[in-house]
Amino acid sequence: MDKKTLIDHLNEDLAGELSAIIQYITYAAKATGPFRPQLSQFFLEEVADEQLHAQFLANKIVALGGEPTTTPRPVAKAGTNREMLEAVLEAERRAMKDYTKRAEEAEAYGDKGLVVQLEDIVRDESGHSEETERILRDWPL
């Protein structure tokens, strides 16, 4: 794993975190119905974790000599509460997969500190995913 490829891949992850921040803020505003207060709060509580991930990635990219992206991935369009939760679940699952791969790349590059940090992010994303799955479990169609 060469440094430029690692930086490029970390920038892809950063774009995902920027997208997640936008997604959660937007979905919090769009939540409707009798569970709006709880659902809106759920979305907003996730923003802080995603922001910490984004800041870590930006700092690491700079430390490696790269330039952090400022362009997020596209945010999934969702019209209903269920569609928003499903989009969040899909994004969290992708993040877990991406960060698992990135930890392998960091290991190949020889940056043990990055490996540990990425594994911590996988743990965070796994928690987000599990919580979203639990909310969806009995959500009406």
MARBAVEX-888136 format. One record per atom (N, C-alpha, C): residue in one letter; atom name; x, y, z. Coordinates in Angstrom, 2 decimals. Layout:
BEGIN
A;CA;X;Y;Z .
...
This chain:
BEGIN
M;N;0.86;-1.19;0.00 .
M;CA;0.00;0.00;0.00 .
M;C;0.89;1.24;0.00 .
D;N;0.74;2.06;-1.03 .
D;CA;1.55;3.29;-1.06 .
D;C;0.77;4.45;-0.43 .
K;N;1.50;5.48;-0.04 .
K;CA;0.91;6.61;0.69 .
K;C;-0.17;7.32;-0.12 .
K;N;0.04;7.55;-1.41 .
K;CA;-0.94;8.27;-2.22 .
K;C;-2.27;7.52;-2.27 .
T;N;-2.21;6.20;-2.46 .
T;CA;-3.44;5.41;-2.51 .
T;C;-4.16;5.45;-1.17 .
L;N;-3.40;5.35;-0.08 .
L;CA;-4.00;5.42;1.25 .
L;C;-4.68;6.78;1.46 .
I;N;-4.01;7.85;1.08 .
I;CA;-4.60;9.19;1.20 .
I;C;-5.88;9.28;0.37 .
D;N;-5.84;8.77;-0.86 .
D;CA;-7.03;8.80;-1.72 .
D;C;-8.19;8.05;-1.07 .
H;N;-7.90;6.89;-0.51 .
H;CA;-8.96;6.09;0.12 .
H;C;-9.47;6.76;1.40 .
L;N;-8.59;7.37;2.17 .
L;CA;-9.03;8.11;3.36 .
L;C;-9.91;9.29;2.95 .
N;N;-9.60;9.91;1.82 .
N;CA;-10.45;11.00;1.33 .
N;C;-11.83;10.49;0.91 .
E;N;-11.90;9.28;0.37 .
E;CA;-13.21;8.69;0.06 .
E;C;-14.00;8.49;1.35 .
D;N;-13.31;8.05;2.40 .
D;CA;-13.97;7.88;3.69 .
D;C;-14.42;9.23;4.26 .
L;N;-13.59;10.24;4.11 .
L;CA;-13.94;11.59;4.57 .
L;C;-15.18;12.08;3.82 .
A;N;-15.25;11.85;2.53 .
A;CA;-16.44;12.24;1.76 .
A;C;-17.68;11.54;2.31 .
G;N;-17.51;10.28;2.74 .
G;CA;-18.63;9.55;3.33 .
G;C;-19.06;10.14;4.66 .
E;N;-18.10;10.56;5.47 .
E;CA;-18.45;11.18;6.77 .
E;C;-19.12;12.53;6.57 .
L;N;-18.63;13.31;5.62 .
L;CA;-19.28;14.60;5.33 .
L;C;-20.71;14.37;4.87 .
S;N;-20.91;13.36;4.07 .
S;CA;-22.25;13.00;3.60 .
S;C;-23.13;12.58;4.78 .
A;N;-22.58;11.79;5.70 .
A;CA;-23.35;11.32;6.86 .
A;C;-23.80;12.50;7.72 .
I;N;-22.93;13.48;7.90 .
I;CA;-23.30;14.66;8.68 .
I;C;-24.48;15.37;8.03 .
I;N;-24.40;15.58;6.73 .
I;CA;-25.49;16.23;5.99 .
I;C;-26.75;15.38;6.06 .
Q;N;-26.59;14.08;5.87 .
Q;CA;-27.72;13.15;5.89 .
Q;C;-28.45;13.23;7.23 .
Y;N;-27.72;13.11;8.32 .
Y;CA;-28.36;13.12;9.63 .
Y;C;-29.04;14.46;9.94 .
I;N;-28.39;15.56;9.60 .
I;CA;-28.99;16.88;9.86 .
I;C;-30.27;17.05;9.03 .
T;N;-30.21;16.66;7.76 .
T;CA;-31.36;16.79;6.87 .
T;C;-32.50;15.88;7.32 .
Y;N;-32.19;14.64;7.62 .
Y;CA;-33.22;13.70;8.05 .
Y;C;-33.85;14.13;9.37 .
A;N;-33.07;14.70;10.27 .
A;CA;-33.63;15.19;11.53 .
A;C;-34.69;16.26;11.26 .
A;N;-34.43;17.09;10.28 .
A;CA;-35.39;18.14;9.93 .
A;C;-36.63;17.57;9.25 .
K;N;-36.45;16.50;8.48 .
K;CA;-37.53;15.92;7.69 .
K;C;-38.40;14.91;8.43 .
A;N;-37.96;14.43;9.57 .
A;CA;-38.72;13.41;10.32 .
A;C;-40.12;13.93;10.62 .
T;N;-41.10;13.03;10.52 .
T;CA;-42.50;13.42;10.72 .
T;C;-43.21;12.40;11.61 .
G;N;-44.44;12.72;11.95 .
G;CA;-45.31;11.78;12.64 .
G;C;-45.14;11.79;14.16 .
P;N;-45.82;10.83;14.81 .
P;CA;-45.86;10.82;16.27 .
P;C;-44.50;10.57;16.92 .
F;N;-43.56;9.96;16.20 .
F;CA;-42.23;9.69;16.76 .
F;C;-41.19;10.69;16.28 .
R;N;-41.66;11.79;15.70 .
R;CA;-40.74;12.80;15.19 .
R;C;-39.72;13.27;16.23 .
P;N;-40.15;13.61;17.46 .
P;CA;-39.15;14.10;18.43 .
P;C;-38.03;13.08;18.69 .
Q;N;-38.40;11.81;18.87 .
Q;CA;-37.40;10.79;19.16 .
Q;C;-36.53;10.52;17.93 .
L;N;-37.14;10.45;16.76 .
L;CA;-36.39;10.16;15.55 .
L;C;-35.45;11.31;15.20 .
S;N;-35.94;12.52;15.32 .
S;CA;-35.11;13.70;15.07 .
S;C;-33.91;13.71;16.02 .
Q;N;-34.16;13.43;17.28 .
Q;CA;-33.09;13.40;18.28 .
Q;C;-32.08;12.29;17.96 .
F;N;-32.58;11.12;17.55 .
F;CA;-31.71;10.01;17.18 .
F;C;-30.76;10.43;16.06 .
F;N;-31.30;11.06;15.03 .
F;CA;-30.46;11.50;13.91 .
F;C;-29.44;12.54;14.37 .
L;N;-29.87;13.51;15.15 .
L;CA;-28.96;14.58;15.58 .
L;C;-27.85;14.07;16.50 .
E;N;-28.15;13.05;17.31 .
E;CA;-27.13;12.51;18.21 .
E;C;-25.99;11.84;17.43 .
E;N;-26.27;11.38;16.23 .
E;CA;-25.24;10.71;15.43 .
E;C;-24.25;11.72;14.80 .
V;N;-24.67;12.96;14.66 .
V;CA;-23.85;13.97;13.99 .
V;C;-22.50;14.13;14.69 .
A;N;-22.50;14.14;16.01 .
A;CA;-21.25;14.37;16.75 .
A;C;-20.21;13.29;16.46 .
D;N;-20.64;12.02;16.44 .
D;CA;-19.70;10.93;16.12 .
D;C;-19.15;11.07;14.72 .
E;N;-20.02;11.36;13.77 .
E;CA;-19.58;11.47;12.37 .
E;C;-18.63;12.65;12.21 .
Q;N;-18.90;13.73;12.96 .
Q;CA;-18.02;14.90;12.90 .
Q;C;-16.63;14.56;13.46 .
L;N;-16.59;13.80;14.54 .
L;CA;-15.29;13.39;15.09 .
L;C;-14.54;12.50;14.10 .
H;N;-15.25;11.61;13.43 .
H;CA;-14.61;10.76;12.42 .
H;C;-14.05;11.62;11.29 .
A;N;-14.86;12.59;10.83 .
A;CA;-14.42;13.46;9.73 .
A;C;-13.18;14.26;10.14 .
Q;N;-13.18;14.77;11.36 .
Q;CA;-12.02;15.57;11.83 .
Q;C;-10.78;14.70;11.92 .
F;N;-10.93;13.49;12.45 .
F;CA;-9.79;12.57;12.52 .
F;C;-9.23;12.31;11.11 .
L;N;-10.12;11.99;10.17 .
L;CA;-9.68;11.69;8.81 .
L;C;-8.97;12.88;8.17 .
A;N;-9.55;14.07;8.31 .
A;CA;-8.93;15.27;7.73 .
A;C;-7.54;15.48;8.32 .
N;N;-7.42;15.34;9.63 .
N;CA;-6.12;15.50;10.29 .
N;C;-5.11;14.47;9.80 .
K;N;-5.56;13.22;9.66 .
K;CA;-4.66;12.15;9.23 .
K;C;-4.22;12.37;7.78 .
I;N;-5.14;12.79;6.94 .
I;CA;-4.82;13.06;5.53 .
I;C;-3.74;14.14;5.45 .
V;N;-3.89;15.20;6.23 .
V;CA;-2.89;16.28;6.24 .
V;C;-1.56;15.75;6.79 .
A;N;-1.61;14.96;7.87 .
A;CA;-0.38;14.41;8.45 .
A;C;0.38;13.55;7.45 .
L;N;-0.36;12.90;6.56 .
L;CA;0.27;12.06;5.53 .
L;C;0.74;12.87;4.31 .
G;N;0.43;14.17;4.32 .
G;CA;0.86;15.04;3.23 .
G;C;-0.19;15.28;2.17 .
G;N;-1.43;14.91;2.46 .
G;CA;-2.50;15.09;1.49 .
G;C;-3.37;16.31;1.76 .
E;N;-4.35;16.49;0.90 .
E;CA;-5.31;17.59;1.01 .
E;C;-6.69;16.99;1.25 .
P;N;-7.32;17.31;2.40 .
P;CA;-8.64;16.73;2.69 .
P;C;-9.71;17.23;1.71 .
T;N;-10.56;16.30;1.31 .
T;CA;-11.66;16.68;0.43 .
T;C;-12.67;17.54;1.18 .
T;N;-13.36;18.37;0.45 .
T;CA;-14.47;19.14;1.03 .
T;C;-15.78;18.79;0.33 .
T;N;-15.74;17.75;-0.48 .
T;CA;-16.91;17.33;-1.25 .
T;C;-17.50;16.05;-0.67 .
P;N;-18.74;16.12;-0.17 .
P;CA;-19.36;14.90;0.37 .
P;C;-19.84;13.98;-0.75 .
R;N;-20.04;12.71;-0.40 .
R;CA;-20.75;11.81;-1.30 .
R;C;-22.19;12.31;-1.40 .
P;N;-22.89;11.94;-2.46 .
P;CA;-24.31;12.31;-2.54 .
P;C;-25.09;11.71;-1.37 .
V;N;-26.06;12.45;-0.88 .
V;CA;-26.92;11.98;0.21 .
V;C;-28.13;11.30;-0.41 .
A;N;-28.45;10.11;0.09 .
A;CA;-29.60;9.36;-0.41 .
A;C;-30.89;10.15;-0.17 .
K;N;-31.70;10.24;-1.19 .
K;CA;-33.01;10.89;-1.06 .
K;C;-33.94;9.93;-0.32 .
A;N;-34.72;10.47;0.58 .
A;CA;-35.67;9.66;1.34 .
A;C;-36.87;10.52;1.70 .
G;N;-38.05;9.99;1.45 .
G;CA;-39.26;10.77;1.69 .
G;C;-39.98;10.43;2.98 .
T;N;-39.84;9.20;3.45 .
T;CA;-40.53;8.78;4.67 .
T;C;-39.52;8.46;5.77 .
N;N;-40.04;8.37;6.98 .
N;CA;-39.17;8.02;8.11 .
N;C;-38.49;6.67;7.86 .
R;N;-39.24;5.70;7.37 .
R;CA;-38.68;4.37;7.10 .
R;C;-37.57;4.46;6.04 .
E;N;-37.81;5.21;4.96 .
E;CA;-36.80;5.37;3.92 .
E;C;-35.54;6.03;4.47 .
M;N;-35.72;6.99;5.37 .
M;CA;-34.57;7.65;5.98 .
M;C;-33.77;6.65;6.82 .
L;N;-34.46;5.86;7.63 .
L;CA;-33.78;4.87;8.46 .
L;C;-33.08;3.82;7.60 .
E;N;-33.72;3.39;6.53 .
E;CA;-33.10;2.41;5.64 .
E;C;-31.86;2.99;4.96 .
A;N;-31.92;4.26;4.56 .
A;CA;-30.77;4.91;3.94 .
A;C;-29.62;5.04;4.93 .
V;N;-29.94;5.37;6.17 .
V;CA;-28.93;5.47;7.22 .
V;C;-28.28;4.10;7.45 .
L;N;-29.10;3.06;7.52 .
L;CA;-28.57;1.72;7.74 .
L;C;-27.63;1.31;6.61 .
E;N;-28.02;1.60;5.39 .
E;CA;-27.17;1.28;4.24 .
E;C;-25.84;2.03;4.32 .
A;N;-25.90;3.31;4.68 .
A;CA;-24.68;4.11;4.78 .
A;C;-23.77;3.61;5.90 .
E;N;-24.35;3.23;7.03 .
E;CA;-23.55;2.73;8.15 .
E;C;-22.89;1.39;7.79 .
R;N;-23.63;0.54;7.10 .
R;CA;-23.06;-0.75;6.69 .
R;C;-21.91;-0.54;5.69 .
R;N;-22.09;0.41;4.78 .
R;CA;-21.01;0.70;3.85 .
R;C;-19.78;1.23;4.59 .
A;N;-20.02;2.10;5.57 .
A;CA;-18.91;2.67;6.34 .
A;C;-18.15;1.56;7.07 .
M;N;-18.87;0.62;7.67 .
M;CA;-18.20;-0.48;8.36 .
M;C;-17.32;-1.27;7.39 .
K;N;-17.85;-1.55;6.23 .
K;CA;-17.10;-2.30;5.21 .
K;C;-15.87;-1.49;4.75 .
D;N;-16.08;-0.20;4.47 .
D;CA;-14.99;0.65;4.01 .
D;C;-13.88;0.77;5.06 .
Y;N;-14.26;0.99;6.32 .
Y;CA;-13.26;1.16;7.37 .
Y;C;-12.53;-0.14;7.69 .
T;N;-13.21;-1.26;7.55 .
T;CA;-12.55;-2.55;7.74 .
T;C;-11.46;-2.72;6.67 .
K;N;-11.80;-2.39;5.44 .
K;CA;-10.83;-2.45;4.33 .
K;C;-9.69;-1.46;4.57 .
R;N;-10.04;-0.26;5.04 .
R;CA;-9.02;0.77;5.26 .
R;C;-8.06;0.35;6.37 .
A;N;-8.56;-0.32;7.39 .
A;CA;-7.69;-0.81;8.46 .
A;C;-6.69;-1.82;7.90 .
E;N;-7.15;-2.67;6.98 .
E;CA;-6.24;-3.63;6.33 .
E;C;-5.18;-2.88;5.52 .
E;N;-5.59;-1.83;4.84 .
E;CA;-4.65;-1.03;4.05 .
E;C;-3.65;-0.31;4.95 .
A;N;-4.13;0.21;6.08 .
A;CA;-3.23;0.88;7.03 .
A;C;-2.22;-0.10;7.60 .
E;N;-2.67;-1.33;7.84 .
E;CA;-1.76;-2.38;8.31 .
E;C;-0.68;-2.65;7.27 .
A;N;-1.10;-2.76;6.01 .
A;CA;-0.15;-3.00;4.92 .
A;C;0.82;-1.83;4.77 .
Y;N;0.34;-0.62;5.03 .
Y;CA;1.18;0.57;4.94 .
Y;C;2.15;0.64;6.12 .
G;N;1.76;0.02;7.24 .
G;CA;2.62;0.00;8.42 .
G;C;2.30;1.05;9.46 .
D;N;1.06;1.57;9.45 .
D;CA;0.66;2.60;10.41 .
D;C;-0.27;1.99;11.44 .
K;N;0.32;1.44;12.51 .
K;CA;-0.46;0.73;13.54 .
K;C;-1.44;1.66;14.24 .
G;N;-1.04;2.90;14.50 .
G;CA;-1.95;3.86;15.14 .
G;C;-3.20;4.08;14.31 .
L;N;-3.03;4.18;13.00 .
L;CA;-4.17;4.35;12.10 .
L;C;-5.06;3.11;12.12 .
V;N;-4.44;1.94;12.17 .
V;CA;-5.21;0.69;12.24 .
V;C;-6.13;0.72;13.46 .
V;N;-5.57;1.06;14.62 .
V;CA;-6.34;1.06;15.86 .
V;C;-7.48;2.08;15.77 .
Q;N;-7.19;3.27;15.27 .
Q;CA;-8.22;4.31;15.17 .
Q;C;-9.33;3.88;14.21 .
L;N;-8.97;3.28;13.10 .
L;CA;-9.97;2.83;12.13 .
L;C;-10.82;1.71;12.72 .
E;N;-10.22;0.83;13.50 .
E;CA;-10.99;-0.22;14.16 .
E;C;-11.96;0.37;15.17 .
D;N;-11.57;1.45;15.84 .
D;CA;-12.49;2.15;16.75 .
D;C;-13.66;2.75;15.98 .
I;N;-13.39;3.28;14.80 .
I;CA;-14.46;3.84;13.98 .
I;C;-15.40;2.72;13.51 .
V;N;-14.85;1.55;13.17 .
V;CA;-15.70;0.41;12.80 .
V;C;-16.64;0.09;13.96 .
R;N;-16.11;0.09;15.18 .
R;CA;-16.94;-0.17;16.36 .
R;C;-18.07;0.87;16.48 .
D;N;-17.75;2.14;16.29 .
D;CA;-18.77;3.19;16.34 .
D;C;-19.84;2.97;15.29 .
E;N;-19.41;2.71;14.05 .
E;CA;-20.36;2.53;12.96 .
E;C;-21.21;1.28;13.18 .
S;N;-20.62;0.25;13.75 .
S;CA;-21.36;-0.97;14.07 .
S;C;-22.46;-0.67;15.08 .
G;N;-22.14;0.13;16.08 .
G;CA;-23.15;0.53;17.07 .
G;C;-24.28;1.32;16.44 .
H;N;-23.94;2.24;15.53 .
H;CA;-24.96;3.02;14.83 .
H;C;-25.85;2.09;14.01 .
S;N;-25.23;1.16;13.33 .
S;CA;-25.95;0.21;12.49 .
S;C;-26.91;-0.64;13.32 .
E;N;-26.42;-1.17;14.43 .
E;CA;-27.26;-2.01;15.28 .
E;C;-28.44;-1.23;15.84 .
E;N;-28.21;-0.01;16.26 .
E;CA;-29.31;0.80;16.81 .
E;C;-30.36;1.08;15.74 .
T;N;-29.91;1.38;14.53 .
T;CA;-30.84;1.63;13.43 .
T;C;-31.63;0.36;13.09 .
E;N;-30.96;-0.78;13.09 .
E;CA;-31.65;-2.05;12.85 .
E;C;-32.73;-2.30;13.89 .
R;N;-32.44;-1.98;15.14 .
R;CA;-33.43;-2.18;16.21 .
R;C;-34.63;-1.26;16.03 .
I;N;-34.40;-0.04;15.60 .
I;CA;-35.51;0.88;15.36 .
I;C;-36.37;0.36;14.21 .
L;N;-35.73;-0.11;13.17 .
L;CA;-36.45;-0.60;11.98 .
L;C;-37.19;-1.92;12.22 .
R;N;-36.73;-2.69;13.18 .
R;CA;-37.25;-4.05;13.38 .
R;C;-38.78;-4.09;13.43 .
D;N;-39.41;-3.22;14.17 .
D;CA;-40.87;-3.23;14.28 .
D;C;-41.51;-1.97;13.67 .
W;N;-40.76;-1.32;12.79 .
W;CA;-41.28;-0.09;12.17 .
W;C;-42.36;-0.48;11.16 .
P;N;-43.49;0.18;11.19 .
P;CA;-44.56;-0.16;10.24 .
P;C;-44.14;0.13;8.79 .
L;N;-44.60;-0.72;7.90 .
L;CA;-44.32;-0.49;6.47 .
L;C;-45.18;0.63;6.02 .
